[in-house]
């Protein structure tokens, strides 16, 4: 039972990471974020990304905060799985 819950949460975090990546790539295409799909992803991804944008300003035209956000999410998922396996 616990293993299934851990697997489900890990899978959810992986899906969220992919959603972040898709949302970030949408910024390269004009009008993509204004589409219905882009707005839906924005509602899901922006609250998490805003945390990092407060502390990591863009350098010129490049915003590194999404990279840090994805890396931190990856480490959080790995840490969660490792802690859950010890229980």
Secondary structure, 3 states (H helix, E strand, C coil): CHHHHHHHHHHHHHHHHHHHHHHHHHCCCCCCCCCHHHHHHHHHHHHHHHHHHCCCCCECCECCHHHHHHHHHHHHHHHHHHHHHHC
